[in-house]
Amino acid sequence: MFEAKVTQMTAYLLNKSSGTMAYLKLMKLLYLADRESMRLYGTSISGDHMVSMPHGPVLSQTYNLIVGDYDEGGLWGRWIKDEADYQVALKVSELERPDYDELSNAELAVLDRVHEQFGSMGRFQIRDYTHDHCPEWQDPQGSSYPIHPKDLFLAVGKSVEEADALVANLNEQQDLGRIHATIR
């Protein structure tokens, strides 16, 4: 489910951007969408782990997909392709709402808002924006380290009590997801 959801998020944003985008910019748009979803709904869209890296905050497993660590037969490999100069592009065209079946209307609305607000920025402009406006990101000095959900919740204006409750809810969701995965 993770790969399908992130692929659909990526395709949706690429579709709104003429089908091609610098992967640094894409990574930031995806991060900002998850961040906004957590602010609004207490949960991310992708379900990915957030990490601080030298070029700002990223979604860990999504980063791996973007830089080419994927199965060609999977949804990412069928819908998304690598391009020269650190670009990614859509392999498919004419995607419509039914193609985004992993994404709710609320999640698509978050992607729309993020694209509207940040889609016109260049890759380094959006990178700098995340450095300056996402206090949960800390410069890892050439390495990477996790961004704890509580830090993100506090950064987007939640109180300590709200952040603790939201983290507890996320932990319960992850536990249920693991149980559900063993039943399949």
Contacts in CASP RR format, 6 or more apart in sequence:
PFRMAT RR
TARGET T0000
AUTHOR 0000-0000-0000
METHOD contacts of the structure
MODEL  1
MFEAKVTQMTAYLLNKSSGTMAYLKLMKLLYLADRESMRLYGTSISGDHM
VSMPHGPVLSQTYNLIVGDYDEGGLWGRWIKDEADYQVALKVSELERPDY
DELSNAELAVLDRVHEQFGSMGRFQIRDYTHDHCPEWQDPQGSSYPIHPK
DLFLAVGKSVEEADALVANLNEQQDLGRIHATIR
1 102 0 8 1.000
2 46 0 8 1.000
2 47 0 8 1.000
2 48 0 8 1.000
2 61 0 8 1.000
3 65 0 8 1.000
3 70 0 8 1.000
3 74 0 8 1.000
3 75 0 8 1.000
3 76 0 8 1.000
4 75 0 8 1.000
4 102 0 8 1.000
5 45 0 8 1.000
5 46 0 8 1.000
5 47 0 8 1.000
5 102 0 8 1.000
5 103 0 8 1.000
6 30 0 8 1.000
6 46 0 8 1.000
6 48 0 8 1.000
6 59 0 8 1.000
6 61 0 8 1.000
6 62 0 8 1.000
6 65 0 8 1.000
6 76 0 8 1.000
7 65 0 8 1.000
7 75 0 8 1.000
7 76 0 8 1.000
7 77 0 8 1.000
7 79 0 8 1.000
7 80 0 8 1.000
8 75 0 8 1.000
8 99 0 8 1.000
8 100 0 8 1.000
8 101 0 8 1.000
8 102 0 8 1.000
8 103 0 8 1.000
9 30 0 8 1.000
9 33 0 8 1.000
9 45 0 8 1.000
9 46 0 8 1.000
9 103 0 8 1.000
9 107 0 8 1.000
9 111 0 8 1.000
10 26 0 8 1.000
10 30 0 8 1.000
10 62 0 8 1.000
10 65 0 8 1.000
10 66 0 8 1.000
10 76 0 8 1.000
10 79 0 8 1.000
10 80 0 8 1.000
10 88 0 8 1.000
11 79 0 8 1.000
11 80 0 8 1.000
11 90 0 8 1.000
11 92 0 8 1.000
11 95 0 8 1.000
11 99 0 8 1.000
11 100 0 8 1.000
12 95 0 8 1.000
12 100 0 8 1.000
12 103 0 8 1.000
12 108 0 8 1.000
12 111 0 8 1.000
13 21 0 8 1.000
13 26 0 8 1.000
13 29 0 8 1.000
13 30 0 8 1.000
13 33 0 8 1.000
13 111 0 8 1.000
13 115 0 8 1.000
14 20 0 8 1.000
14 21 0 8 1.000
14 26 0 8 1.000
14 80 0 8 1.000
14 88 0 8 1.000
14 89 0 8 1.000
14 90 0 8 1.000
15 90 0 8 1.000
15 95 0 8 1.000
16 112 0 8 1.000
16 115 0 8 1.000
16 119 0 8 1.000
17 115 0 8 1.000
17 119 0 8 1.000
19 89 0 8 1.000
19 90 0 8 1.000
20 83 0 8 1.000
20 87 0 8 1.000
20 88 0 8 1.000
20 89 0 8 1.000
20 90 0 8 1.000
21 29 0 8 1.000
21 87 0 8 1.000
21 88 0 8 1.000
21 89 0 8 1.000
22 85 0 8 1.000
22 86 0 8 1.000
22 87 0 8 1.000
22 122 0 8 1.000
22 123 0 8 1.000
23 66 0 8 1.000
23 67 0 8 1.000
23 86 0 8 1.000
23 87 0 8 1.000
23 88 0 8 1.000
24 55 0 8 1.000
24 86 0 8 1.000
24 123 0 8 1.000
24 124 0 8 1.000
24 126 0 8 1.000
24 127 0 8 1.000
25 119 0 8 1.000
25 121 0 8 1.000
25 122 0 8 1.000
25 123 0 8 1.000
25 126 0 8 1.000
26 66 0 8 1.000
26 88 0 8 1.000
27 58 0 8 1.000
27 59 0 8 1.000
27 62 0 8 1.000
27 63 0 8 1.000
27 66 0 8 1.000
28 56 0 8 1.000
28 57 0 8 1.000
28 118 0 8 1.000
28 123 0 8 1.000
28 126 0 8 1.000
28 127 0 8 1.000
28 129 0 8 1.000
28 130 0 8 1.000
29 114 0 8 1.000
29 115 0 8 1.000
29 118 0 8 1.000
29 119 0 8 1.000
29 126 0 8 1.000
30 46 0 8 1.000
30 59 0 8 1.000
30 62 0 8 1.000
31 50 0 8 1.000
31 57 0 8 1.000
31 58 0 8 1.000
31 59 0 8 1.000
31 130 0 8 1.000
31 134 0 8 1.000
32 114 0 8 1.000
32 118 0 8 1.000
32 130 0 8 1.000
33 45 0 8 1.000
33 110 0 8 1.000
33 111 0 8 1.000
33 114 0 8 1.000
34 44 0 8 1.000
34 45 0 8 1.000
34 46 0 8 1.000
34 47 0 8 1.000
34 48 0 8 1.000
34 50 0 8 1.000
34 59 0 8 1.000
35 44 0 8 1.000
35 57 0 8 1.000
35 134 0 8 1.000
35 152 0 8 1.000
35 156 0 8 1.000
36 110 0 8 1.000
36 113 0 8 1.000
36 114 0 8 1.000
37 43 0 8 1.000
37 44 0 8 1.000
37 45 0 8 1.000
37 107 0 8 1.000
37 110 0 8 1.000
38 44 0 8 1.000
38 149 0 8 1.000
38 152 0 8 1.000
38 153 0 8 1.000
38 156 0 8 1.000
38 166 0 8 1.000
39 156 0 8 1.000
39 157 0 8 1.000
39 158 0 8 1.000
40 110 0 8 1.000
41 106 0 8 1.000
42 153 0 8 1.000
42 166 0 8 1.000
42 169 0 8 1.000
42 170 0 8 1.000
43 169 0 8 1.000
43 170 0 8 1.000
43 173 0 8 1.000
44 50 0 8 1.000
45 103 0 8 1.000
45 107 0 8 1.000
45 110 0 8 1.000
45 111 0 8 1.000
46 59 0 8 1.000
46 62 0 8 1.000
48 59 0 8 1.000
48 60 0 8 1.000
48 61 0 8 1.000
48 62 0 8 1.000
49 59 0 8 1.000
49 60 0 8 1.000
49 61 0 8 1.000
49 146 0 8 1.000
50 57 0 8 1.000
50 58 0 8 1.000
50 59 0 8 1.000
50 60 0 8 1.000
50 136 0 8 1.000
50 146 0 8 1.000
50 147 0 8 1.000
50 149 0 8 1.000
50 152 0 8 1.000
51 57 0 8 1.000
51 58 0 8 1.000
51 59 0 8 1.000
51 60 0 8 1.000
51 63 0 8 1.000
51 144 0 8 1.000
51 145 0 8 1.000
51 146 0 8 1.000
51 147 0 8 1.000
52 137 0 8 1.000
52 138 0 8 1.000
52 139 0 8 1.000
52 140 0 8 1.000
52 144 0 8 1.000
52 145 0 8 1.000
52 146 0 8 1.000
52 147 0 8 1.000
53 63 0 8 1.000
53 140 0 8 1.000
53 142 0 8 1.000
53 144 0 8 1.000
54 139 0 8 1.000
54 140 0 8 1.000
54 141 0 8 1.000
54 142 0 8 1.000
55 127 0 8 1.000
56 127 0 8 1.000
56 130 0 8 1.000
56 131 0 8 1.000
56 134 0 8 1.000
56 137 0 8 1.000
57 130 0 8 1.000
57 134 0 8 1.000
57 136 0 8 1.000
57 137 0 8 1.000
57 147 0 8 1.000
64 70 0 8 1.000
65 76 0 8 1.000
65 80 0 8 1.000
66 88 0 8 1.000
68 82 0 8 1.000
70 76 0 8 1.000
70 77 0 8 1.000
71 77 0 8 1.000
72 78 0 8 1.000
77 91 0 8 1.000
78 91 0 8 1.000
78 92 0 8 1.000
79 90 0 8 1.000
79 91 0 8 1.000
79 92 0 8 1.000
80 88 0 8 1.000
80 89 0 8 1.000
80 90 0 8 1.000
80 91 0 8 1.000
81 88 0 8 1.000
81 89 0 8 1.000
81 90 0 8 1.000
81 91 0 8 1.000
82 88 0 8 1.000
83 89 0 8 1.000
100 108 0 8 1.000
103 111 0 8 1.000
118 126 0 8 1.000
118 129 0 8 1.000
119 126 0 8 1.000
121 129 0 8 1.000
130 137 0 8 1.000
131 137 0 8 1.000
131 139 0 8 1.000
134 155 0 8 1.000
135 155 0 8 1.000
136 147 0 8 1.000
136 148 0 8 1.000
136 151 0 8 1.000
136 152 0 8 1.000
136 154 0 8 1.000
136 155 0 8 1.000
137 147 0 8 1.000
138 145 0 8 1.000
149 163 0 8 1.000
149 166 0 8 1.000
149 167 0 8 1.000
149 170 0 8 1.000
150 163 0 8 1.000
150 164 0 8 1.000
150 167 0 8 1.000
153 162 0 8 1.000
153 163 0 8 1.000
153 166 0 8 1.000
153 167 0 8 1.000
154 160 0 8 1.000
154 163 0 8 1.000
158 166 0 8 1.000
END
